[in-house]
């Protein structure tokens, strides 16, 4: 199963896979900025270096516990980790759009998100 996210920017909705959010790319970039090897990061996370490679390629997504540790160890901005970008204004815009939706629109968005999470998107 592929983890997907819904990005809503300027009222347009786009479904993206874990590979497209760039979380793995963020992890790789931050790890390299700290001159840390995959093995060193894996040791601190109590994971295999192979698993770090899978995360960096976007083949898998870490558990919530490991995600929090990665964010702390590599000092990744939480907004960037969750949404794939650091622009806080985009996050605020997303919240504003959702707040402007009617109750029916929010319920529909929630249903869409639940269906998409069950789908295997390639």
GIFEN-V486482 format. One record per helix or strand. SS is the DSSP state (helix for helix, strand for strand). FROM is the first residue (numbers start at 1). LEN is the number of residues. If there is no record, write none. Layout:
ss->(SS:SS)
from->(FROM:FROM)
len->(LEN:LEN)
//
This chain:
ss->(strand:strand:helix:helix:helix:helix:helix:helix:helix:helix)
from->(4:12:18:23:38:49:64:78:88:103)
len->(6:6:4:11:8:9:11:6:13:16)
//
